[in-house]
Amino acid sequence: MDREKAIAQSLANIDSDFVKALTEPARIEILKLLILHGALDVQTLAEKMPQDRSVISRHLSLMKNAGLLSAQKNGRHMVYSVDGETALKKSEQLVESIRQCSAFGCC
């Protein structure tokens, strides 16, 4: 396999939804709050942030779909927590993709 194909294959393994979930400051703030306080519902998160509840809800949905968060229904509320195992796995995959590209002299 030539250098260009090998790099392209390594880059194809990057989970763009996961990376996208980490690029928005509000989502990083949500992640910090969940790490500090444990599982929280949308209303509690919205009380701690300047964004509207609907915006927080969209961020949570994107983060859950990206594998950063898990959600459980608690009565009428959805409670979110960090999915550490999946987040760690996806982070390791990202690092490995970069490591592979670097081995081919891309950076």
PyMOL CGO cylinders between C-alpha atoms (Angstrom):
from pymol import cmd
from pymol.cgo import CYLINDER

trace = [
    CYLINDER, 0.00, 0.00, 0.00, 1.41, 3.39, -0.92, 0.3, 1, 1, 1, 1, 1, 1,
    CYLINDER, 1.41, 3.39, -0.92, 1.81, 6.26, 1.53, 0.3, 1, 1, 1, 1, 1, 1,
    CYLINDER, 1.81, 6.26, 1.53, -1.21, 8.24, 0.32, 0.3, 1, 1, 1, 1, 1, 1,
    CYLINDER, -1.21, 8.24, 0.32, -3.58, 5.26, 0.55, 0.3, 1, 1, 1, 1, 1, 1,
    CYLINDER, -3.58, 5.26, 0.55, -2.26, 4.32, 3.99, 0.3, 1, 1, 1, 1, 1, 1,
    CYLINDER, -2.26, 4.32, 3.99, -2.82, 7.85, 5.29, 0.3, 1, 1, 1, 1, 1, 1,
    CYLINDER, -2.82, 7.85, 5.29, -6.29, 7.99, 3.71, 0.3, 1, 1, 1, 1, 1, 1,
    CYLINDER, -6.29, 7.99, 3.71, -7.18, 4.68, 5.37, 0.3, 1, 1, 1, 1, 1, 1,
    CYLINDER, -7.18, 4.68, 5.37, -5.99, 5.96, 8.77, 0.3, 1, 1, 1, 1, 1, 1,
    CYLINDER, -5.99, 5.96, 8.77, -7.98, 9.15, 8.36, 0.3, 1, 1, 1, 1, 1, 1,
    CYLINDER, -7.98, 9.15, 8.36, -11.09, 7.19, 7.38, 0.3, 1, 1, 1, 1, 1, 1,
    CYLINDER, -11.09, 7.19, 7.38, -11.07, 5.67, 10.88, 0.3, 1, 1, 1, 1, 1, 1,
    CYLINDER, -11.07, 5.67, 10.88, -11.62, 9.06, 12.51, 0.3, 1, 1, 1, 1, 1, 1,
    CYLINDER, -11.62, 9.06, 12.51, -15.14, 9.36, 13.91, 0.3, 1, 1, 1, 1, 1, 1,
    CYLINDER, -15.14, 9.36, 13.91, -16.17, 12.82, 12.69, 0.3, 1, 1, 1, 1, 1, 1,
    CYLINDER, -16.17, 12.82, 12.69, -19.28, 12.91, 14.92, 0.3, 1, 1, 1, 1, 1, 1,
    CYLINDER, -19.28, 12.91, 14.92, -17.10, 12.34, 17.98, 0.3, 1, 1, 1, 1, 1, 1,
    CYLINDER, -17.10, 12.34, 17.98, -14.66, 15.07, 16.94, 0.3, 1, 1, 1, 1, 1, 1,
    CYLINDER, -14.66, 15.07, 16.94, -17.53, 17.44, 16.12, 0.3, 1, 1, 1, 1, 1, 1,
    CYLINDER, -17.53, 17.44, 16.12, -19.02, 16.85, 19.57, 0.3, 1, 1, 1, 1, 1, 1,
    CYLINDER, -19.02, 16.85, 19.57, -15.77, 18.08, 21.12, 0.3, 1, 1, 1, 1, 1, 1,
    CYLINDER, -15.77, 18.08, 21.12, -15.40, 21.23, 19.02, 0.3, 1, 1, 1, 1, 1, 1,
    CYLINDER, -15.40, 21.23, 19.02, -18.19, 23.33, 20.52, 0.3, 1, 1, 1, 1, 1, 1,
    CYLINDER, -18.19, 23.33, 20.52, -17.36, 25.23, 23.75, 0.3, 1, 1, 1, 1, 1, 1,
    CYLINDER, -17.36, 25.23, 23.75, -20.90, 24.76, 25.10, 0.3, 1, 1, 1, 1, 1, 1,
    CYLINDER, -20.90, 24.76, 25.10, -20.59, 20.99, 24.71, 0.3, 1, 1, 1, 1, 1, 1,
    CYLINDER, -20.59, 20.99, 24.71, -17.25, 21.02, 26.51, 0.3, 1, 1, 1, 1, 1, 1,
    CYLINDER, -17.25, 21.02, 26.51, -18.93, 22.95, 29.32, 0.3, 1, 1, 1, 1, 1, 1,
    CYLINDER, -18.93, 22.95, 29.32, -21.71, 20.34, 29.46, 0.3, 1, 1, 1, 1, 1, 1,
    CYLINDER, -21.71, 20.34, 29.46, -19.08, 17.61, 29.61, 0.3, 1, 1, 1, 1, 1, 1,
    CYLINDER, -19.08, 17.61, 29.61, -17.32, 19.40, 32.48, 0.3, 1, 1, 1, 1, 1, 1,
    CYLINDER, -17.32, 19.40, 32.48, -20.57, 19.81, 34.41, 0.3, 1, 1, 1, 1, 1, 1,
    CYLINDER, -20.57, 19.81, 34.41, -21.43, 16.14, 34.01, 0.3, 1, 1, 1, 1, 1, 1,
    CYLINDER, -21.43, 16.14, 34.01, -17.95, 15.09, 35.11, 0.3, 1, 1, 1, 1, 1, 1,
    CYLINDER, -17.95, 15.09, 35.11, -18.08, 17.39, 38.16, 0.3, 1, 1, 1, 1, 1, 1,
    CYLINDER, -18.08, 17.39, 38.16, -21.68, 16.74, 39.24, 0.3, 1, 1, 1, 1, 1, 1,
    CYLINDER, -21.68, 16.74, 39.24, -22.46, 13.30, 37.85, 0.3, 1, 1, 1, 1, 1, 1,
    CYLINDER, -22.46, 13.30, 37.85, -25.69, 12.50, 36.01, 0.3, 1, 1, 1, 1, 1, 1,
    CYLINDER, -25.69, 12.50, 36.01, -27.96, 15.50, 35.40, 0.3, 1, 1, 1, 1, 1, 1,
    CYLINDER, -27.96, 15.50, 35.40, -31.22, 16.18, 33.58, 0.3, 1, 1, 1, 1, 1, 1,
    CYLINDER, -31.22, 16.18, 33.58, -31.70, 18.84, 30.91, 0.3, 1, 1, 1, 1, 1, 1,
    CYLINDER, -31.70, 18.84, 30.91, -33.38, 21.31, 33.27, 0.3, 1, 1, 1, 1, 1, 1,
    CYLINDER, -33.38, 21.31, 33.27, -30.55, 21.15, 35.81, 0.3, 1, 1, 1, 1, 1, 1,
    CYLINDER, -30.55, 21.15, 35.81, -27.95, 21.63, 33.08, 0.3, 1, 1, 1, 1, 1, 1,
    CYLINDER, -27.95, 21.63, 33.08, -29.91, 24.55, 31.63, 0.3, 1, 1, 1, 1, 1, 1,
    CYLINDER, -29.91, 24.55, 31.63, -29.94, 26.24, 35.05, 0.3, 1, 1, 1, 1, 1, 1,
    CYLINDER, -29.94, 26.24, 35.05, -26.14, 26.09, 35.12, 0.3, 1, 1, 1, 1, 1, 1,
    CYLINDER, -26.14, 26.09, 35.12, -25.59, 27.42, 31.59, 0.3, 1, 1, 1, 1, 1, 1,
    CYLINDER, -25.59, 27.42, 31.59, -26.50, 30.57, 29.66, 0.3, 1, 1, 1, 1, 1, 1,
    CYLINDER, -26.50, 30.57, 29.66, -28.11, 28.68, 26.74, 0.3, 1, 1, 1, 1, 1, 1,
    CYLINDER, -28.11, 28.68, 26.74, -31.81, 27.89, 26.50, 0.3, 1, 1, 1, 1, 1, 1,
    CYLINDER, -31.81, 27.89, 26.50, -33.03, 24.47, 27.48, 0.3, 1, 1, 1, 1, 1, 1,
    CYLINDER, -33.03, 24.47, 27.48, -33.80, 23.58, 23.84, 0.3, 1, 1, 1, 1, 1, 1,
    CYLINDER, -33.80, 23.58, 23.84, -30.22, 24.39, 22.82, 0.3, 1, 1, 1, 1, 1, 1,
    CYLINDER, -30.22, 24.39, 22.82, -28.84, 22.31, 25.70, 0.3, 1, 1, 1, 1, 1, 1,
    CYLINDER, -28.84, 22.31, 25.70, -31.13, 19.46, 24.65, 0.3, 1, 1, 1, 1, 1, 1,
    CYLINDER, -31.13, 19.46, 24.65, -29.79, 19.55, 21.07, 0.3, 1, 1, 1, 1, 1, 1,
    CYLINDER, -29.79, 19.55, 21.07, -26.21, 19.53, 22.37, 0.3, 1, 1, 1, 1, 1, 1,
    CYLINDER, -26.21, 19.53, 22.37, -26.98, 16.54, 24.59, 0.3, 1, 1, 1, 1, 1, 1,
    CYLINDER, -26.98, 16.54, 24.59, -28.55, 14.64, 21.71, 0.3, 1, 1, 1, 1, 1, 1,
    CYLINDER, -28.55, 14.64, 21.71, -25.52, 15.24, 19.49, 0.3, 1, 1, 1, 1, 1, 1,
    CYLINDER, -25.52, 15.24, 19.49, -23.15, 14.22, 22.30, 0.3, 1, 1, 1, 1, 1, 1,
    CYLINDER, -23.15, 14.22, 22.30, -25.14, 11.06, 23.01, 0.3, 1, 1, 1, 1, 1, 1,
    CYLINDER, -25.14, 11.06, 23.01, -25.14, 10.09, 19.32, 0.3, 1, 1, 1, 1, 1, 1,
    CYLINDER, -25.14, 10.09, 19.32, -21.38, 10.68, 19.21, 0.3, 1, 1, 1, 1, 1, 1,
    CYLINDER, -21.38, 10.68, 19.21, -20.82, 8.28, 22.11, 0.3, 1, 1, 1, 1, 1, 1,
    CYLINDER, -20.82, 8.28, 22.11, -19.79, 10.84, 24.73, 0.3, 1, 1, 1, 1, 1, 1,
    CYLINDER, -19.79, 10.84, 24.73, -22.92, 10.49, 26.84, 0.3, 1, 1, 1, 1, 1, 1,
    CYLINDER, -22.92, 10.49, 26.84, -25.45, 7.92, 27.88, 0.3, 1, 1, 1, 1, 1, 1,
    CYLINDER, -25.45, 7.92, 27.88, -29.04, 8.70, 28.84, 0.3, 1, 1, 1, 1, 1, 1,
    CYLINDER, -29.04, 8.70, 28.84, -31.59, 7.04, 31.07, 0.3, 1, 1, 1, 1, 1, 1,
    CYLINDER, -31.59, 7.04, 31.07, -35.22, 7.89, 31.56, 0.3, 1, 1, 1, 1, 1, 1,
    CYLINDER, -35.22, 7.89, 31.56, -36.07, 8.82, 35.14, 0.3, 1, 1, 1, 1, 1, 1,
    CYLINDER, -36.07, 8.82, 35.14, -39.81, 9.40, 35.32, 0.3, 1, 1, 1, 1, 1, 1,
    CYLINDER, -39.81, 9.40, 35.32, -40.57, 12.18, 32.85, 0.3, 1, 1, 1, 1, 1, 1,
    CYLINDER, -40.57, 12.18, 32.85, -36.96, 13.32, 32.70, 0.3, 1, 1, 1, 1, 1, 1,
    CYLINDER, -36.96, 13.32, 32.70, -34.00, 12.15, 30.67, 0.3, 1, 1, 1, 1, 1, 1,
    CYLINDER, -34.00, 12.15, 30.67, -30.85, 12.00, 32.79, 0.3, 1, 1, 1, 1, 1, 1,
    CYLINDER, -30.85, 12.00, 32.79, -27.47, 12.25, 31.05, 0.3, 1, 1, 1, 1, 1, 1,
    CYLINDER, -27.47, 12.25, 31.05, -24.08, 11.04, 32.18, 0.3, 1, 1, 1, 1, 1, 1,
    CYLINDER, -24.08, 11.04, 32.18, -20.64, 10.70, 30.63, 0.3, 1, 1, 1, 1, 1, 1,
    CYLINDER, -20.64, 10.70, 30.63, -20.11, 7.38, 28.86, 0.3, 1, 1, 1, 1, 1, 1,
    CYLINDER, -20.11, 7.38, 28.86, -16.50, 7.09, 29.94, 0.3, 1, 1, 1, 1, 1, 1,
    CYLINDER, -16.50, 7.09, 29.94, -15.83, 3.71, 28.35, 0.3, 1, 1, 1, 1, 1, 1,
    CYLINDER, -15.83, 3.71, 28.35, -17.04, 4.72, 24.88, 0.3, 1, 1, 1, 1, 1, 1,
    CYLINDER, -17.04, 4.72, 24.88, -15.47, 8.19, 25.07, 0.3, 1, 1, 1, 1, 1, 1,
    CYLINDER, -15.47, 8.19, 25.07, -12.13, 6.67, 26.03, 0.3, 1, 1, 1, 1, 1, 1,
    CYLINDER, -12.13, 6.67, 26.03, -12.33, 4.08, 23.23, 0.3, 1, 1, 1, 1, 1, 1,
    CYLINDER, -12.33, 4.08, 23.23, -13.13, 6.74, 20.62, 0.3, 1, 1, 1, 1, 1, 1,
    CYLINDER, -13.13, 6.74, 20.62, -10.36, 9.00, 21.96, 0.3, 1, 1, 1, 1, 1, 1,
    CYLINDER, -10.36, 9.00, 21.96, -7.88, 6.16, 21.69, 0.3, 1, 1, 1, 1, 1, 1,
    CYLINDER, -7.88, 6.16, 21.69, -9.00, 5.46, 18.12, 0.3, 1, 1, 1, 1, 1, 1,
    CYLINDER, -9.00, 5.46, 18.12, -8.47, 9.13, 17.23, 0.3, 1, 1, 1, 1, 1, 1,
    CYLINDER, -8.47, 9.13, 17.23, -4.98, 9.12, 18.75, 0.3, 1, 1, 1, 1, 1, 1,
    CYLINDER, -4.98, 9.12, 18.75, -4.15, 5.88, 16.92, 0.3, 1, 1, 1, 1, 1, 1,
    CYLINDER, -4.15, 5.88, 16.92, -5.26, 7.37, 13.59, 0.3, 1, 1, 1, 1, 1, 1,
    CYLINDER, -5.26, 7.37, 13.59, -3.00, 10.36, 14.15, 0.3, 1, 1, 1, 1, 1, 1,
    CYLINDER, -3.00, 10.36, 14.15, -0.15, 8.05, 15.22, 0.3, 1, 1, 1, 1, 1, 1,
    CYLINDER, -0.15, 8.05, 15.22, -0.51, 6.00, 12.04, 0.3, 1, 1, 1, 1, 1, 1,
    CYLINDER, -0.51, 6.00, 12.04, -0.52, 9.10, 9.85, 0.3, 1, 1, 1, 1, 1, 1,
    CYLINDER, -0.52, 9.10, 9.85, 2.53, 10.44, 11.65, 0.3, 1, 1, 1, 1, 1, 1,
    CYLINDER, 2.53, 10.44, 11.65, 4.37, 7.18, 11.02, 0.3, 1, 1, 1, 1, 1, 1,
    CYLINDER, 4.37, 7.18, 11.02, 3.96, 7.84, 7.30, 0.3, 1, 1, 1, 1, 1, 1,
    CYLINDER, 3.96, 7.84, 7.30, 5.59, 11.24, 7.67, 0.3, 1, 1, 1, 1, 1, 1,
    CYLINDER, 5.59, 11.24, 7.67, 2.45, 13.33, 7.19, 0.3, 1, 1, 1, 1, 1, 1,
    CYLINDER, 2.45, 13.33, 7.19, 3.24, 15.71, 10.05, 0.3, 1, 1, 1, 1, 1, 1,
]
cmd.load_cgo(trace, "trace")
